[in-house]
Amino acid sequence: MKTWTINELMLLTREELCRLAEELEQGLTRLEPGTALRTTALTSLDNLRRVMTRRGLHF
């Protein structure tokens, strides 16, 4: 799993961001707490939420 950066996320549409957020949230349920993959997913989700807020978009 890759870490999505804020710069990468800023290039996505609202629809793409929402779809990615859903995928990340669903993926979290399958990842063990404390693992590198879960940390990566959480970081990407945090970055995604920052972009949504910065752009004035809502989930």
PDBQT receptor file of N, H, CA, C and O in Angstrom, charges set to zero:
ATOM      1  N   MET A   1       0.851  -1.178   0.000  1.00  0.00    +0.000 N 
ATOM      2  CA  MET A   1       0.000   0.000   0.000  1.00  0.00    +0.000 C 
ATOM      3  C   MET A   1       0.893   1.236   0.000  1.00  0.00    +0.000 C 
ATOM      4  O   MET A   1       1.905   1.292   0.698  1.00  0.00    +0.000 OA
ATOM      5  N   LYS A   2       0.501   2.212  -0.788  1.00  0.00    +0.000 N 
ATOM      6  H   LYS A   2      -0.322   2.167  -1.356  1.00  0.00    +0.000 HD
ATOM      7  CA  LYS A   2       1.294   3.437  -0.873  1.00  0.00    +0.000 C 
ATOM      8  C   LYS A   2       0.728   4.512   0.052  1.00  0.00    +0.000 C 
ATOM      9  O   LYS A   2      -0.460   4.517   0.375  1.00  0.00    +0.000 OA
ATOM     10  N   THR A   3       1.584   5.394   0.456  1.00  0.00    +0.000 N 
ATOM     11  H   THR A   3       2.549   5.390   0.194  1.00  0.00    +0.000 HD
ATOM     12  CA  THR A   3       1.155   6.554   1.228  1.00  0.00    +0.000 C 
ATOM     13  C   THR A   3       0.799   7.658   0.241  1.00  0.00    +0.000 C 
ATOM     14  O   THR A   3       1.635   8.088  -0.555  1.00  0.00    +0.000 OA
ATOM     15  N   TRP A   4      -0.442   8.109   0.301  1.00  0.00    +0.000 N 
ATOM     16  H   TRP A   4      -1.121   7.760   0.947  1.00  0.00    +0.000 HD
ATOM     17  CA  TRP A   4      -0.894   9.199  -0.557  1.00  0.00    +0.000 C 
ATOM     18  C   TRP A   4      -0.457  10.520   0.061  1.00  0.00    +0.000 C 
ATOM     19  O   TRP A   4      -0.759  10.794   1.223  1.00  0.00    +0.000 OA
ATOM     20  N   THR A   5       0.248  11.332  -0.705  1.00  0.00    +0.000 N 
ATOM     21  H   THR A   5       0.494  11.109  -1.648  1.00  0.00    +0.000 HD
ATOM     22  CA  THR A   5       0.690  12.628  -0.205  1.00  0.00    +0.000 C 
ATOM     23  C   THR A   5      -0.382  13.677  -0.463  1.00  0.00    +0.000 C 
ATOM     24  O   THR A   5      -1.276  13.481  -1.286  1.00  0.00    +0.000 OA
ATOM     25  N   ILE A   6      -0.282  14.771   0.239  1.00  0.00    +0.000 N 
ATOM     26  H   ILE A   6       0.444  14.930   0.908  1.00  0.00    +0.000 HD
ATOM     27  CA  ILE A   6      -1.236  15.870   0.057  1.00  0.00    +0.000 C 
ATOM     28  C   ILE A   6      -1.161  16.391  -1.376  1.00  0.00    +0.000 C 
ATOM     29  O   ILE A   6      -2.195  16.686  -1.975  1.00  0.00    +0.000 OA
ATOM     30  N   ASN A   7       0.030  16.506  -1.929  1.00  0.00    +0.000 N 
ATOM     31  H   ASN A   7       0.870  16.266  -1.443  1.00  0.00    +0.000 HD
ATOM     32  CA  ASN A   7       0.169  16.991  -3.304  1.00  0.00    +0.000 C 
ATOM     33  C   ASN A   7      -0.525  16.061  -4.298  1.00  0.00    +0.000 C 
ATOM     34  O   ASN A   7      -1.176  16.537  -5.228  1.00  0.00    +0.000 OA
ATOM     35  N   GLU A   8      -0.399  14.758  -4.121  1.00  0.00    +0.000 N 
ATOM     36  H   GLU A   8       0.130  14.372  -3.365  1.00  0.00    +0.000 HD
ATOM     37  CA  GLU A   8      -1.067  13.799  -5.006  1.00  0.00    +0.000 C 
ATOM     38  C   GLU A   8      -2.578  13.900  -4.861  1.00  0.00    +0.000 C 
ATOM     39  O   GLU A   8      -3.311  13.874  -5.850  1.00  0.00    +0.000 OA
ATOM     40  N   LEU A   9      -3.029  14.013  -3.638  1.00  0.00    +0.000 N 
ATOM     41  H   LEU A   9      -2.434  14.034  -2.835  1.00  0.00    +0.000 HD
ATOM     42  CA  LEU A   9      -4.466  14.052  -3.371  1.00  0.00    +0.000 C 
ATOM     43  C   LEU A   9      -5.111  15.332  -3.893  1.00  0.00    +0.000 C 
ATOM     44  O   LEU A   9      -6.282  15.320  -4.272  1.00  0.00    +0.000 OA
ATOM     45  N   MET A  10      -4.370  16.426  -3.916  1.00  0.00    +0.000 N 
ATOM     46  H   MET A  10      -3.418  16.435  -3.608  1.00  0.00    +0.000 HD
ATOM     47  CA  MET A  10      -4.912  17.695  -4.414  1.00  0.00    +0.000 C 
ATOM     48  C   MET A  10      -5.277  17.619  -5.891  1.00  0.00    +0.000 C 
ATOM     49  O   MET A  10      -6.065  18.430  -6.377  1.00  0.00    +0.000 OA
ATOM     50  N   LEU A  11      -4.714  16.656  -6.605  1.00  0.00    +0.000 N 
ATOM     51  H   LEU A  11      -4.074  15.996  -6.210  1.00  0.00    +0.000 HD
ATOM     52  CA  LEU A  11      -4.979  16.509  -8.035  1.00  0.00    +0.000 C 
ATOM     53  C   LEU A  11      -6.231  15.679  -8.323  1.00  0.00    +0.000 C 
ATOM     54  O   LEU A  11      -6.683  15.614  -9.467  1.00  0.00    +0.000 OA
ATOM     55  N   LEU A  12      -6.790  15.047  -7.296  1.00  0.00    +0.000 N 
ATOM     56  H   LEU A  12      -6.424  15.100  -6.368  1.00  0.00    +0.000 HD
ATOM     57  CA  LEU A  12      -7.948  14.181  -7.479  1.00  0.00    +0.000 C 
ATOM     58  C   LEU A  12      -9.259  14.961  -7.373  1.00  0.00    +0.000 C 
ATOM     59  O   LEU A  12      -9.331  15.998  -6.714  1.00  0.00    +0.000 OA
ATOM     60  N   THR A  13     -10.280  14.444  -8.028  1.00  0.00    +0.000 N 
ATOM     61  H   THR A  13     -10.222  13.602  -8.563  1.00  0.00    +0.000 HD
ATOM     62  CA  THR A  13     -11.609  15.056  -7.940  1.00  0.00    +0.000 C 
ATOM     63  C   THR A  13     -12.257  14.658  -6.616  1.00  0.00    +0.000 C 
ATOM     64  O   THR A  13     -11.774  13.768  -5.916  1.00  0.00    +0.000 OA
ATOM     65  N   ARG A  14     -13.352  15.328  -6.286  1.00  0.00    +0.000 N 
ATOM     66  H   ARG A  14     -13.745  16.051  -6.855  1.00  0.00    +0.000 HD
ATOM     67  CA  ARG A  14     -14.090  15.000  -5.059  1.00  0.00    +0.000 C 
ATOM     68  C   ARG A  14     -14.527  13.539  -5.096  1.00  0.00    +0.000 C 
ATOM     69  O   ARG A  14     -14.398  12.823  -4.103  1.00  0.00    +0.000 OA
ATOM     70  N   GLU A  15     -15.038  13.104  -6.229  1.00  0.00    +0.000 N 
ATOM     71  H   GLU A  15     -15.142  13.686  -7.036  1.00  0.00    +0.000 HD
ATOM     72  CA  GLU A  15     -15.498  11.720  -6.362  1.00  0.00    +0.000 C 
ATOM     73  C   GLU A  15     -14.351  10.729  -6.130  1.00  0.00    +0.000 C 
ATOM     74  O   GLU A  15     -14.528   9.719  -5.450  1.00  0.00    +0.000 OA
ATOM     75  N   GLU A  16     -13.199  11.018  -6.688  1.00  0.00    +0.000 N 
ATOM     76  H   GLU A  16     -13.056  11.840  -7.240  1.00  0.00    +0.000 HD
ATOM     77  CA  GLU A  16     -12.037  10.145  -6.501  1.00  0.00    +0.000 C 
ATOM     78  C   GLU A  16     -11.593  10.125  -5.041  1.00  0.00    +0.000 C 
ATOM     79  O   GLU A  16     -11.223   9.077  -4.511  1.00  0.00    +0.000 OA
ATOM     80  N   LEU A  17     -11.634  11.278  -4.403  1.00  0.00    +0.000 N 
ATOM     81  H   LEU A  17     -11.935  12.129  -4.834  1.00  0.00    +0.000 HD
ATOM     82  CA  LEU A  17     -11.254  11.360  -2.994  1.00  0.00    +0.000 C 
ATOM     83  C   LEU A  17     -12.213  10.551  -2.126  1.00  0.00    +0.000 C 
ATOM     84  O   LEU A  17     -11.784   9.825  -1.229  1.00  0.00    +0.000 OA
ATOM     85  N   CYS A  18     -13.496  10.676  -2.392  1.00  0.00    +0.000 N 
ATOM     86  H   CYS A  18     -13.844  11.266  -3.121  1.00  0.00    +0.000 HD
ATOM     87  CA  CYS A  18     -14.487   9.932  -1.610  1.00  0.00    +0.000 C 
ATOM     88  C   CYS A  18     -14.320   8.427  -1.804  1.00  0.00    +0.000 C 
ATOM     89  O   CYS A  18     -14.409   7.659  -0.846  1.00  0.00    +0.000 OA
ATOM     90  N   ARG A  19     -14.082   8.015  -3.032  1.00  0.00    +0.000 N 
ATOM     91  H   ARG A  19     -14.011   8.639  -3.810  1.00  0.00    +0.000 HD
ATOM     92  CA  ARG A  19     -13.889   6.592  -3.321  1.00  0.00    +0.000 C 
ATOM     93  C   ARG A  19     -12.636   6.069  -2.611  1.00  0.00    +0.000 C 
ATOM     94  O   ARG A  19     -12.650   4.980  -2.037  1.00  0.00    +0.000 OA
ATOM     95  N   LEU A  20     -11.568   6.845  -2.655  1.00  0.00    +0.000 N 
ATOM     96  H   LEU A  20     -11.557   7.729  -3.121  1.00  0.00    +0.000 HD
ATOM     97  CA  LEU A  20     -10.328   6.449  -1.992  1.00  0.00    +0.000 C 
ATOM     98  C   LEU A  20     -10.520   6.382  -0.483  1.00  0.00    +0.000 C 
ATOM     99  O   LEU A  20     -10.019   5.460   0.162  1.00  0.00    +0.000 OA
ATOM    100  N   ALA A  21     -11.233   7.340   0.083  1.00  0.00    +0.000 N 
ATOM    101  H   ALA A  21     -11.639   8.089  -0.441  1.00  0.00    +0.000 HD
ATOM    102  CA  ALA A  21     -11.499   7.333   1.526  1.00  0.00    +0.000 C 
ATOM    103  C   ALA A  21     -12.249   6.069   1.922  1.00  0.00    +0.000 C 
ATOM    104  O   ALA A  21     -11.935   5.444   2.936  1.00  0.00    +0.000 OA
ATOM    105  N   GLU A  22     -13.235   5.696   1.124  1.00  0.00    +0.000 N 
ATOM    106  H   GLU A  22     -13.490   6.203   0.300  1.00  0.00    +0.000 HD
ATOM    107  CA  GLU A  22     -14.007   4.485   1.406  1.00  0.00    +0.000 C 
ATOM    108  C   GLU A  22     -13.118   3.245   1.347  1.00  0.00    +0.000 C 
ATOM    109  O   GLU A  22     -13.211   2.369   2.206  1.00  0.00    +0.000 OA
ATOM    110  N   GLU A  23     -12.262   3.175   0.338  1.00  0.00    +0.000 N 
ATOM    111  H   GLU A  23     -12.187   3.887  -0.360  1.00  0.00    +0.000 HD
ATOM    112  CA  GLU A  23     -11.346   2.039   0.211  1.00  0.00    +0.000 C 
ATOM    113  C   GLU A  23     -10.388   1.957   1.397  1.00  0.00    +0.000 C 
ATOM    114  O   GLU A  23     -10.137   0.874   1.927  1.00  0.00    +0.000 OA
ATOM    115  N   LEU A  24      -9.859   3.099   1.804  1.00  0.00    +0.000 N 
ATOM    116  H   LEU A  24     -10.063   3.978   1.374  1.00  0.00    +0.000 HD
ATOM    117  CA  LEU A  24      -8.927   3.118   2.932  1.00  0.00    +0.000 C 
ATOM    118  C   LEU A  24      -9.621   2.710   4.228  1.00  0.00    +0.000 C 
ATOM    119  O   LEU A  24      -9.075   1.934   5.012  1.00  0.00    +0.000 OA
ATOM    120  N   GLU A  25     -10.821   3.232   4.449  1.00  0.00    +0.000 N 
ATOM    121  H   GLU A  25     -11.265   3.862   3.811  1.00  0.00    +0.000 HD
ATOM    122  CA  GLU A  25     -11.558   2.904   5.668  1.00  0.00    +0.000 C 
ATOM    123  C   GLU A  25     -11.905   1.423   5.719  1.00  0.00    +0.000 C 
ATOM    124  O   GLU A  25     -11.802   0.800   6.776  1.00  0.00    +0.000 OA
ATOM    125  N   GLN A  26     -12.315   0.853   4.590  1.00  0.00    +0.000 N 
ATOM    126  H   GLN A  26     -12.399   1.359   3.732  1.00  0.00    +0.000 HD
ATOM    127  CA  GLN A  26     -12.622  -0.572   4.559  1.00  0.00    +0.000 C 
ATOM    128  C   GLN A  26     -11.359  -1.405   4.752  1.00  0.00    +0.000 C 
ATOM    129  O   GLN A  26     -11.394  -2.450   5.401  1.00  0.00    +0.000 OA
ATOM    130  N   GLY A  27     -10.258  -0.948   4.197  1.00  0.00    +0.000 N 
ATOM    131  H   GLY A  27     -10.229  -0.099   3.669  1.00  0.00    +0.000 HD
ATOM    132  CA  GLY A  27      -8.993  -1.660   4.339  1.00  0.00    +0.000 C 
ATOM    133  C   GLY A  27      -8.498  -1.694   5.770  1.00  0.00    +0.000 C 
ATOM    134  O   GLY A  27      -7.829  -2.644   6.176  1.00  0.00    +0.000 OA
ATOM    135  N   LEU A  28      -8.819  -0.668   6.535  1.00  0.00    +0.000 N 
ATOM    136  H   LEU A  28      -9.362   0.104   6.205  1.00  0.00    +0.000 HD
ATOM    137  CA  LEU A  28      -8.381  -0.612   7.935  1.00  0.00    +0.000 C 
ATOM    138  C   LEU A  28      -8.925  -1.782   8.747  1.00  0.00    +0.000 C 
ATOM    139  O   LEU A  28      -8.272  -2.255   9.677  1.00  0.00    +0.000 OA
ATOM    140  N   THR A  29     -10.111  -2.245   8.396  1.00  0.00    +0.000 N 
ATOM    141  H   THR A  29     -10.641  -1.861   7.640  1.00  0.00    +0.000 HD
ATOM    142  CA  THR A  29     -10.719  -3.334   9.161  1.00  0.00    +0.000 C 
ATOM    143  C   THR A  29      -9.954  -4.641   8.992  1.00  0.00    +0.000 C 
ATOM    144  O   THR A  29     -10.061  -5.541   9.826  1.00  0.00    +0.000 OA
ATOM    145  N   ARG A  30      -9.186  -4.745   7.920  1.00  0.00    +0.000 N 
ATOM    146  H   ARG A  30      -9.099  -4.014   7.243  1.00  0.00    +0.000 HD
ATOM    147  CA  ARG A  30      -8.437  -5.974   7.656  1.00  0.00    +0.000 C 
ATOM    148  C   ARG A  30      -6.985  -5.905   8.118  1.00  0.00    +0.000 C 
ATOM    149  O   ARG A  30      -6.254  -6.891   8.018  1.00  0.00    +0.000 OA
ATOM    150  N   LEU A  31      -6.567  -4.754   8.619  1.00  0.00    +0.000 N 
ATOM    151  H   LEU A  31      -7.160  -3.954   8.700  1.00  0.00    +0.000 HD
ATOM    152  CA  LEU A  31      -5.175  -4.570   9.014  1.00  0.00    +0.000 C 
ATOM    153  C   LEU A  31      -5.025  -4.619  10.533  1.00  0.00    +0.000 C 
ATOM    154  O   LEU A  31      -5.823  -4.044  11.273  1.00  0.00    +0.000 OA
ATOM    155  N   GLU A  32      -3.997  -5.310  10.969  1.00  0.00    +0.000 N 
ATOM    156  H   GLU A  32      -3.348  -5.777  10.368  1.00  0.00    +0.000 HD
ATOM    157  CA  GLU A  32      -3.723  -5.436  12.401  1.00  0.00    +0.000 C 
ATOM    158  C   GLU A  32      -3.200  -4.110  12.969  1.00  0.00    +0.000 C 
ATOM    159  O   GLU A  32      -2.390  -3.438  12.331  1.00  0.00    +0.000 OA
ATOM    160  N   PRO A  33      -3.660  -3.741  14.155  1.00  0.00    +0.000 N 
ATOM    161  CA  PRO A  33      -3.150  -2.527  14.800  1.00  0.00    +0.000 C 
ATOM    162  C   PRO A  33      -1.635  -2.609  14.999  1.00  0.00    +0.000 C 
ATOM    163  O   PRO A  33      -1.093  -3.659  15.346  1.00  0.00    +0.000 OA
ATOM    164  N   GLY A  34      -0.975  -1.492  14.775  1.00  0.00    +0.000 N 
ATOM    165  H   GLY A  34      -1.414  -0.639  14.493  1.00  0.00    +0.000 HD
ATOM    166  CA  GLY A  34       0.456  -1.406  15.001  1.00  0.00    +0.000 C 
ATOM    167  C   GLY A  34       1.320  -1.844  13.830  1.00  0.00    +0.000 C 
ATOM    168  O   GLY A  34       2.545  -1.750  13.902  1.00  0.00    +0.000 OA
ATOM    169  N   THR A  35       0.706  -2.321  12.752  1.00  0.00    +0.000 N 
ATOM    170  H   THR A  35      -0.289  -2.398  12.694  1.00  0.00    +0.000 HD
ATOM    171  CA  THR A  35       1.498  -2.761  11.606  1.00  0.00    +0.000 C 
ATOM    172  C   THR A  35       1.833  -1.564  10.711  1.00  0.00    +0.000 C 
ATOM    173  O   THR A  35       1.163  -0.531  10.741  1.00  0.00    +0.000 OA
ATOM    174  N   ALA A  36       2.879  -1.737   9.923  1.00  0.00    +0.000 N 
ATOM    175  H   ALA A  36       3.423  -2.576   9.898  1.00  0.00    +0.000 HD
ATOM    176  CA  ALA A  36       3.310  -0.672   9.019  1.00  0.00    +0.000 C 
ATOM    177  C   ALA A  36       2.226  -0.363   7.992  1.00  0.00    +0.000 C 
ATOM    178  O   ALA A  36       2.011   0.800   7.652  1.00  0.00    +0.000 OA
ATOM    179  N   LEU A  37       1.547  -1.383   7.500  1.00  0.00    +0.000 N 
ATOM    180  H   LEU A  37       1.721  -2.328   7.776  1.00  0.00    +0.000 HD
ATOM    181  CA  LEU A  37       0.489  -1.155   6.507  1.00  0.00    +0.000 C 
ATOM    182  C   LEU A  37      -0.662  -0.340   7.084  1.00  0.00    +0.000 C 
ATOM    183  O   LEU A  37      -1.221   0.525   6.408  1.00  0.00    +0.000 OA
ATOM    184  N   ARG A  38      -1.009  -0.620   8.333  1.00  0.00    +0.000 N 
ATOM    185  H   ARG A  38      -0.554  -1.322   8.881  1.00  0.00    +0.000 HD
ATOM    186  CA  ARG A  38      -2.096   0.144   8.973  1.00  0.00    +0.000 C 
ATOM    187  C   ARG A  38      -1.669   1.593   9.180  1.00  0.00    +0.000 C 
ATOM    188  O   ARG A  38      -2.466   2.508   8.975  1.00  0.00    +0.000 OA
ATOM    189  N   THR A  39      -0.435   1.805   9.579  1.00  0.00    +0.000 N 
ATOM    190  H   THR A  39       0.212   1.062   9.745  1.00  0.00    +0.000 HD
ATOM    191  CA  THR A  39       0.080   3.163   9.757  1.00  0.00    +0.000 C 
ATOM    192  C   THR A  39       0.069   3.919   8.438  1.00  0.00    +0.000 C 
ATOM    193  O   THR A  39      -0.267   5.102   8.397  1.00  0.00    +0.000 OA
ATOM    194  N   THR A  40       0.435   3.239   7.364  1.00  0.00    +0.000 N 
ATOM    195  H   THR A  40       0.708   2.278   7.397  1.00  0.00    +0.000 HD
ATOM    196  CA  THR A  40       0.405   3.843   6.032  1.00  0.00    +0.000 C 
ATOM    197  C   THR A  40      -1.018   4.234   5.653  1.00  0.00    +0.000 C 
ATOM    198  O   THR A  40      -1.250   5.337   5.158  1.00  0.00    +0.000 OA
ATOM    199  N   ALA A  41      -1.965   3.340   5.884  1.00  0.00    +0.000 N 
ATOM    200  H   ALA A  41      -1.776   2.444   6.287  1.00  0.00    +0.000 HD
ATOM    201  CA  ALA A  41      -3.360   3.625   5.566  1.00  0.00    +0.000 C 
ATOM    202  C   ALA A  41      -3.884   4.796   6.392  1.00  0.00    +0.000 C 
ATOM    203  O   ALA A  41      -4.588   5.660   5.868  1.00  0.00    +0.000 OA
ATOM    204  N   LEU A  42      -3.551   4.829   7.658  1.00  0.00    +0.000 N 
ATOM    205  H   LEU A  42      -2.979   4.128   8.084  1.00  0.00    +0.000 HD
ATOM    206  CA  LEU A  42      -4.002   5.922   8.533  1.00  0.00    +0.000 C 
ATOM    207  C   LEU A  42      -3.400   7.259   8.109  1.00  0.00    +0.000 C 
ATOM    208  O   LEU A  42      -4.076   8.287   8.143  1.00  0.00    +0.000 OA
ATOM    209  N   THR A  43      -2.135   7.243   7.710  1.00  0.00    +0.000 N 
ATOM    210  H   THR A  43      -1.586   6.408   7.682  1.00  0.00    +0.000 HD
ATOM    211  CA  THR A  43      -1.476   8.464   7.239  1.00  0.00    +0.000 C 
ATOM    212  C   THR A  43      -2.143   8.971   5.972  1.00  0.00    +0.000 C 
ATOM    213  O   THR A  43      -2.404  10.167   5.841  1.00  0.00    +0.000 OA
ATOM    214  N   SER A  44      -2.421   8.071   5.042  1.00  0.00    +0.000 N 
ATOM    215  H   SER A  44      -2.210   7.100   5.148  1.00  0.00    +0.000 HD
ATOM    216  CA  SER A  44      -3.091   8.451   3.799  1.00  0.00    +0.000 C 
ATOM    217  C   SER A  44      -4.487   9.003   4.076  1.00  0.00    +0.000 C 
ATOM    218  O   SER A  44      -4.897   9.995   3.473  1.00  0.00    +0.000 OA
ATOM    219  N   LEU A  45      -5.208   8.365   4.979  1.00  0.00    +0.000 N 
ATOM    220  H   LEU A  45      -4.875   7.559   5.468  1.00  0.00    +0.000 HD
ATOM    221  CA  LEU A  45      -6.550   8.814   5.319  1.00  0.00    +0.000 C 
ATOM    222  C   LEU A  45      -6.506  10.187   5.984  1.00  0.00    +0.000 C 
ATOM    223  O   LEU A  45      -7.356  11.035   5.716  1.00  0.00    +0.000 OA
ATOM    224  N   ASP A  46      -5.534  10.405   6.835  1.00  0.00    +0.000 N 
ATOM    225  H   ASP A  46      -4.843   9.716   7.053  1.00  0.00    +0.000 HD
ATOM    226  CA  ASP A  46      -5.371  11.717   7.470  1.00  0.00    +0.000 C 
ATOM    227  C   ASP A  46      -5.065  12.780   6.414  1.00  0.00    +0.000 C 
ATOM    228  O   ASP A  46      -5.641  13.868   6.444  1.00  0.00    +0.000 OA
ATOM    229  N   ASN A  47      -4.168  12.472   5.488  1.00  0.00    +0.000 N 
ATOM    230  H   ASN A  47      -3.700  11.588   5.464  1.00  0.00    +0.000 HD
ATOM    231  CA  ASN A  47      -3.843  13.415   4.418  1.00  0.00    +0.000 C 
ATOM    232  C   ASN A  47      -5.069  13.699   3.559  1.00  0.00    +0.000 C 
ATOM    233  O   ASN A  47      -5.302  14.842   3.166  1.00  0.00    +0.000 OA
ATOM    234  N   LEU A  48      -5.841  12.679   3.271  1.00  0.00    +0.000 N 
ATOM    235  H   LEU A  48      -5.651  11.750   3.591  1.00  0.00    +0.000 HD
ATOM    236  CA  LEU A  48      -7.045  12.831   2.471  1.00  0.00    +0.000 C 
ATOM    237  C   LEU A  48      -8.036  13.759   3.163  1.00  0.00    +0.000 C 
ATOM    238  O   LEU A  48      -8.626  14.630   2.523  1.00  0.00    +0.000 OA
ATOM    239  N   ARG A  49      -8.218  13.579   4.437  1.00  0.00    +0.000 N 
ATOM    240  H   ARG A  49      -7.739  12.871   4.957  1.00  0.00    +0.000 HD
ATOM    241  CA  ARG A  49      -9.154  14.434   5.192  1.00  0.00    +0.000 C 
ATOM    242  C   ARG A  49      -8.667  15.875   5.235  1.00  0.00    +0.000 C 
ATOM    243  O   ARG A  49      -9.472  16.806   5.204  1.00  0.00    +0.000 OA
ATOM    244  N   ARG A  50      -7.358  16.063   5.307  1.00  0.00    +0.000 N 
ATOM    245  H   ARG A  50      -6.703  15.307   5.332  1.00  0.00    +0.000 HD
ATOM    246  CA  ARG A  50      -6.795  17.419   5.281  1.00  0.00    +0.000 C 
ATOM    247  C   ARG A  50      -7.090  18.098   3.944  1.00  0.00    +0.000 C 
ATOM    248  O   ARG A  50      -7.445  19.276   3.901  1.00  0.00    +0.000 OA
ATOM    249  N   VAL A  51      -6.940  17.344   2.859  1.00  0.00    +0.000 N 
ATOM    250  H   VAL A  51      -6.652  16.387   2.894  1.00  0.00    +0.000 HD
ATOM    251  CA  VAL A  51      -7.209  17.884   1.530  1.00  0.00    +0.000 C 
ATOM    252  C   VAL A  51      -8.687  18.233   1.388  1.00  0.00    +0.000 C 
ATOM    253  O   VAL A  51      -9.027  19.293   0.862  1.00  0.00    +0.000 OA
ATOM    254  N   MET A  52      -9.560  17.356   1.849  1.00  0.00    +0.000 N 
ATOM    255  H   MET A  52      -9.284  16.494   2.276  1.00  0.00    +0.000 HD
ATOM    256  CA  MET A  52     -10.998  17.624   1.766  1.00  0.00    +0.000 C 
ATOM    257  C   MET A  52     -11.339  18.899   2.533  1.00  0.00    +0.000 C 
ATOM    258  O   MET A  52     -12.116  19.724   2.052  1.00  0.00    +0.000 OA
ATOM    259  N   THR A  53     -10.771  19.061   3.704  1.00  0.00    +0.000 N 
ATOM    260  H   THR A  53     -10.140  18.391   4.095  1.00  0.00    +0.000 HD
ATOM    261  CA  THR A  53     -11.025  20.247   4.513  1.00  0.00    +0.000 C 
ATOM    262  C   THR A  53     -10.467  21.490   3.836  1.00  0.00    +0.000 C 
ATOM    263  O   THR A  53     -11.135  22.521   3.770  1.00  0.00    +0.000 OA
ATOM    264  N   ARG A  54      -9.249  21.391   3.338  1.00  0.00    +0.000 N 
ATOM    265  H   ARG A  54      -8.706  20.554   3.392  1.00  0.00    +0.000 HD
ATOM    266  CA  ARG A  54      -8.593  22.523   2.686  1.00  0.00    +0.000 C 
ATOM    267  C   ARG A  54      -9.395  22.996   1.477  1.00  0.00    +0.000 C 
ATOM    268  O   ARG A  54      -9.490  24.194   1.213  1.00  0.00    +0.000 OA
ATOM    269  N   ARG A  55      -9.968  22.047   0.751  1.00  0.00    +0.000 N 
ATOM    270  H   ARG A  55      -9.891  21.073   0.965  1.00  0.00    +0.000 HD
ATOM    271  CA  ARG A  55     -10.733  22.386  -0.455  1.00  0.00    +0.000 C 
ATOM    272  C   ARG A  55     -12.204  22.673  -0.156  1.00  0.00    +0.000 C 
ATOM    273  O   ARG A  55     -12.972  22.966  -1.072  1.00  0.00    +0.000 OA
ATOM    274  N   GLY A  56     -12.600  22.592   1.099  1.00  0.00    +0.000 N 
ATOM    275  H   GLY A  56     -11.976  22.354   1.844  1.00  0.00    +0.000 HD
ATOM    276  CA  GLY A  56     -13.978  22.892   1.484  1.00  0.00    +0.000 C 
ATOM    277  C   GLY A  56     -14.970  21.828   1.049  1.00  0.00    +0.000 C 
ATOM    278  O   GLY A  56     -16.147  22.121   0.840  1.00  0.00    +0.000 OA
ATOM    279  N   LEU A  57     -14.507  20.610   0.914  1.00  0.00    +0.000 N 
ATOM    280  H   LEU A  57     -13.550  20.372   1.084  1.00  0.00    +0.000 HD
ATOM    281  CA  LEU A  57     -15.360  19.504   0.497  1.00  0.00    +0.000 C 
ATOM    282  C   LEU A  57     -15.791  18.690   1.717  1.00  0.00    +0.000 C 
ATOM    283  O   LEU A  57     -15.122  18.699   2.750  1.00  0.00    +0.000 OA
ATOM    284  N   HIS A  58     -16.914  17.990   1.584  1.00  0.00    +0.000 N 
ATOM    285  H   HIS A  58     -17.457  17.982   0.744  1.00  0.00    +0.000 HD
ATOM    286  CA  HIS A  58     -17.413  17.168   2.670  1.00  0.00    +0.000 C 
ATOM    287  C   HIS A  58     -17.627  15.759   2.166  1.00  0.00    +0.000 C 
ATOM    288  O   HIS A  58     -17.929  15.547   0.991  1.00  0.00    +0.000 OA
ATOM    289  N   PHE A  59     -17.468  14.788   3.064  1.00  0.00    +0.000 N 
ATOM    290  H   PHE A  59     -17.223  14.959   4.018  1.00  0.00    +0.000 HD
ATOM    291  CA  PHE A  59     -17.661  13.380   2.706  1.00  0.00    +0.000 C 
ATOM    292  C   PHE A  59     -19.116  13.084   2.517  1.00  0.00    +0.000 C 
ATOM    293  O   PHE A  59     -19.481  11.948   2.212  1.00  0.00    +0.000 OA
TER     294      PHE A  59
